[in-house]
Amino acid sequence: LLWSFTVSCRFLPCRVIFMSLFRRSINSSFRSSNESETPERTAGVSRRQLLVGMVASAGGLSVLGTALASPLAQAAQPANGPLPPLPAWHDPKASHPLLGSILVAEGNRRLSPAALVDWSQAHSMVLLGEHHDNPDHHQLERWLIDALVARRQLGGVALEMLDTTQDAALSLANRTSLAVAGLPDDELQQLLAWNARWPFTDYAPLLRGALDSGAPLAAASLSAAQLEASMAPGQSPLALPEAVLRLQREALDEGHCGLLGAERLDAMLRAQLARDQQMAERLEGLAADGATSLLVCGSGHARRDIGVPRWLDGSTLSVALMPVAWDDAGQPLTHLTDYLPESAGAAPAYDLVWFTPATAPVADACEGLRETMQTTVS
């Protein structure tokens, strides 16, 4: 049985999953051999079914994927189970009047974390706009994943950190999600062909949370080749309101410290809009009746006025994970208007704002970017 599976499982990611499962199966068998004659089960599937399912599938793993699909994974959860506890801030000394507050952008009223989950359940798609280097943002994203799983509501998770070159790896991972979720970090990175640009330890809890639930993971980003094609000159501009294009340009220019020339800025604008469209398409592809799917992305992509929601037709909720801030005199900024960007329309750029600790500022981020751009040009 084992020999026949390893013969049919010729590719490395498949072997990684199998050997990890086989080691765990042998260890579990040894521990339980003198305890009970009842076969042990993994998420409702016996070890025998697990291994037979591997061999029976034409590709080596498709039957296993069926056995471990999301209905089995989420059926074990109560329909309205207790929400997980909120994670502690990375900096236990963090302090600010708005810290931990969740504010409704239109009306400036507060929500509890439980109410945020209720709001999420009322929408088929939720966008979580993060600051990529903020560890508290990653913790809150995992918390919302777990909260939706507790409510049996998670429809899927799309990540900006995954791109279309990883689609095949994600297909395999989704078919074997419960098994894959238990892989060590190095094996999971290898299986997903993880892009080292994104620190794996930042996003591993999100990946494992989705895989543990059985909800599908999706790559939300374009590949480098697709981005390069979108930036090629001679393309017709998208028919978007001037206010949208202006705010996109300003955000890109500010984010690159004013170092982009006009031609390069226009190229990056085309790439940004192409990425927003791709993220919208991938998030919409996860949408399912009675479930809520999540997109984890940068805060600019999550904006209702100029980001991904512009390309979505369904029911969406945009949540900004927002670091608290102080003015030049060292006084805490406590008004929501201090944090919301100018909007291209009458409505605010986000639906909800969830305040978190700030990360330590980089001494001179623009100088580092300037050196990087000079190296690239030379």
Beta strands, then each sheet from edge to edge (+ up, - down):
strand 1: 41-42
strand 2: 45-46
strand 3: 102-104
strand 4: 110-111
strand 5: 125-130
strand 6: 154-163
strand 7: 217-221
strand 8: 292-298
strand 9: 316-323
strand 10: 352-356
sheet 1: 1+ 2-
sheet 2: 4+ 3- 10+ 9+ 5+ 8+ 6+ 7+
end
